[in-house]
């Protein structure tokens, strides 16, 4: 017979751990299944911003804000054609609940700095968790341990088990063996996005995007597939954040991972961080910038060029998404950005920067040379930077000559690449940051079928339960992950328990 729990959560990223903790907080016996060797998901590799209006930290800073104003501003971030796809009522509901979730997280001992501005938000709303997003994972995992929840890693959910029209359990492969688990109240899908599922990307976004990778290589749409098999209504599956160029991550441990995420040291850091001088916080955030953010498109508008591993130009750098599609077909799917003296000087001071966390910190050429020597090289000749990057010298020199010769025919605004110092940034890759498609859910996070019927016993949170929302400003995806998880945990524990005598072997 299957082991019985009140609630089974599939996925131990931010939304899954939030759902599991919320359910345990309301008396549930909870099982969390995580396919990876450790919890974290995409939340665990993020910066950790949480954007909300009407928070206690805003009030302490003298900021008069409200969810109603946030609802108006949230629609200003996406392009109009994408914003037209938004589920307005659901996003309004979420933004009304976000501040409550923020206070819930603070109650778990999490500390935040900010709020920081992000136009076109009219008020500062972006709160950054200290020391980074892994603090969410550590706090929620510790809370689950204290409440006796069971977290199984290397545990891949293979299928949902149904009794009639109700989801009552999960079949999973745990460390190579098949197990069945019974959920007397409900199963919560929290398995992240599908940015690294090439088949789903090709099916919904287009075959030309098949080879583009996701930021999280393990975000393979497992929850979406389980939801679809159960009859869920999936919407906006063709809406993605990206593709966009990003520098490849460092092989070294990310900067913020060096700080404690839980325990007494983390509490001390949380108390000190809001009192630090702004320049100290900007310096810390700048380190995150060169780890996580993408190079600005203005670099290419101003004349920087992309060359592949062989030193060859391969695309018009100013054309999106042709640039990303072409890059994904290059050797090793990588390219390098070349700047000459003019561009180095231009991108060394405001308002021209390589990357940014809007209105918080800006990273310039010198910051990349200092903080990311693995992807930033400077030299007094093309041969020097090419050799440092392992690029064919003659090919790079020919690419620059061909580019300069073409300017009179194709561009009146760009200038030739002419003089040292030369800077070569990269590798860069084309990545999908996240996907916006997911199951339609109601305000109790219950999954709905195509005719609007509730799929009894099945819930979805985070990227599995986006419900048609477009969340395109910084900090909204984590805010939704935590909010949907909190609400799902409350809702599932208000469900009537199923009889314990259900025979799962017959299903």
Buried (B, 14 or more C-beta within 10 A) or exposed (E): EBEBBBBBBBBBBBBBBBBBBBBBBBEBBBBBBBBBEEBBBBBBBBBBBBBBBBBEBBEEBEBEBBBEBBBBBBBBBBEEEBBEBBBBEBBBBBBBBBBBBBEBBBEBBBBBBBBBBBEEBBBBBBBBBBBBBBBBBBBBBBBBEEBEBBBBBBBBBEBBBBBEEBBBBBBBBBEEEEBBBBBBBBBBBBBBBBBBBBEBBBBBBEEBBBBBBBBBEBBBBBBBBBBBEBBBBBBBBBBBBBBBBBBBBBEEEBBBBEBBBBEEEBBEBBEEBBEBEEEEBBEBBBBBBBBBBBBBBBBBEBBBBBBBBEBBBBBBBBEBBEBBBBBBBBEEBBBBBBBBBBBBEBBBEEEBBBBBBBEBBBBBBBBBBBBBEEBBBBBEEBBBBBBBBEBBBEBBBBBBEEBBEEBEEEEEEBEBBEEBBBBBBBBBBBBBBBBBBBBBBBEBBBBBBEEEEBBBBBBBBBBBBBBBBBBBBBBBBBBBBBBBBBBBBBBBBEBEEBEEEBEBEEB
